[in-house]
Amino acid sequence: MTIPYAEKLLIPFITDPLLSENQQVAHQIKSTGVKTLINKINWLDFSYRPDVELVAGYSATHLWLCYEVRKDYFRARATTDQQAVWEDSCVEFFMTTEKNPNETESPYRNFEFNALGICLSAYGNKSRRGFLSSDEMKQILRFPGKIDSDIKEGDPFDWQLTVAIPLNILGLVPGNSFMANFYKCGDLTLKPHFLSRTSIVAAEPDFHLPQFFGEAKLIH
């Protein structure tokens, strides 16, 4: 079932996939999670829209997110966590446990990944944010799909990335509701773009606006 981007995202409980079978992780998530689209163009100056599908589920310990991206343009210069992955071919997840977050004061978490699975993550309000510790970063599981070894920057490509974020880092337990948005961007790719699941109203591209996060819930 595909959920329109503006509706509440009800994330089902799933069984942890077999981590020893890397190439099967995404298949297992997609067969049991809920599917939604990241397709909202918020800024007409950046009208390019790759096809982006997200499948979400949660287990006893992790939130699982599987991103499927088509018609993107390859860029992956960030090779170490906490580098500028948003400039690359990138997918993102922002969230807060606050029910009515506002732009200036509400704390939120951001998790940003390029196609290699390199991650940037931080916590705080919009003006004061701190990176997650190296120990916390190691707990974020990443399962990138296979990328052609001959690919060059700017080449068109399709890609897939599955990630698992510990629920204790997110401050969530089964049954919790939270506010979130999901993004696809590529600031310095051949065709820059800034897509979201939930609509954003702002003069220029900006994902750090928690007042536009949508509702999500870990359903029993």
GUDREN-796513 format. One record per residue (C-alpha): residue in three letters; x, y, z. Coordinates in steps of 0.5 Angstrom, whole numbers, plus 500, padded with zeros to 3 digits. Example, Ala and Ser with C-alpha at 12.3 -4.5 7.8 and 13.67 -1.06 7.14 Angstrom:
BEGIN
ALA525491516;SER527498514;
This chain:
BEGIN
MET500500500;THR503507498;ILE501513503;PRO500520500;TYR506524503;ALA501528507;GLU498523511;LYS500520518;LEU505515517;LEU504508521;ILE510504521;PRO509497523;PHE513492527;ILE517488523;THR522482524;ASP530484524;PRO532482517;LEU538477517;LEU544482517;SER549476515;GLU545477508;ASN547484506;GLN544484499;GLN537481502;VAL536486508;ALA533491503;HIS528485500;GLN526483507;ILE524490509;LYS520492503;SER516485504;THR514487511;GLY514495512;VAL510500509;LYS511504503;THR511512502;LEU513517497;ILE518522497;ASN516527492;LYS514534494;ILE517539490;ASN517545495;TRP522550491;LEU520551483;ASP527553482;PHE529546483;SER524542479;TYR528536478;ARG525530481;PRO528523481;ASP523518483;VAL524516491;GLU520511495;LEU521509502;VAL519503506;ALA519504513;GLY518499519;TYR521498526;SER523492530;ALA524491538;THR531495537;HIS531499531;LEU527504526;TRP529501519;LEU528505513;CYS529503506;TYR530508500;GLU530506493;VAL532512488;ARG531512481;LYS534517476;ASP539521480;TYR546523478;PHE552520482;ARG556524487;ALA559521493;ARG565525495;ALA564524502;THR567518505;THR567519512;ASP562520517;GLN560527519;GLN562530512;ALA558534507;VAL553528505;TRP548533503;GLU552535497;ASP552528494;SER546524492;CYS543524499;VAL537521503;GLU535524509;PHE531523516;PHE529528521;MET525527527;THR523530534;THR519527539;GLU515534541;LYS508534538;ASN508541536;PRO515543534;ASN517550532;GLU523553528;THR527556533;GLU526552540;SER525545538;PRO530540539;TYR530535533;ARG535530530;ASN537529523;PHE540523519;GLU543524512;PHE546519508;ASN549519501;ALA549513496;LEU555510500;GLY552510507;ILE556515509;CYS552519515;LEU552526518;SER547526524;ALA546531529;TYR542534535;GLY539540538;ASN535546536;LYS536550529;SER541554532;ARG545550536;ARG546543534;GLY552538536;PHE554532532;LEU552525535;SER558521538;SER563516534;ASP560511539;GLU553513537;MET555513529;LYS557506530;GLN550504532;ILE547506526;LEU547500521;ARG548502513;PHE546497508;PRO548500501;GLY546497494;LYS551495489;ILE554501485;ASP558500479;SER565501480;ASP566504473;ILE561510475;LYS563517474;GLU561523478;GLY555526474;ASP553519471;PRO545518471;PHE544512476;ASP539508480;TRP541506488;GLN538503494;LEU540504501;THR537501507;VAL539504514;ALA537502521;ILE537507527;PRO537505534;LEU530506538;ASN534509544;ILE538514540;LEU531516537;GLY528516544;LEU522512542;VAL519505544;PRO513501541;GLY507505540;ASN510512540;SER508518536;PHE513523533;MET514528528;ALA518527522;ASN520529515;PHE524525510;TYR528528504;LYS532527498;CYS537532496;GLY543533492;ASP546540493;LEU552539488;THR549534484;LEU548535476;LYS541537477;PRO540540484;HIS534538488;PHE530538494;LEU524533495;SER520532501;ARG515527504;THR511533507;SER510540504;ILE515545506;VAL513553506;ALA520557506;ALA523562501;GLU529558499;PRO531550500;ASP531549508;PHE530542511;HIS531544518;LEU524547519;PRO521542524;GLN514546524;PHE513542517;PHE514535520;GLY509530519;GLU506525524;ALA508518525;LYS507513529;LEU510506531;ILE504502531;HIS503495535;
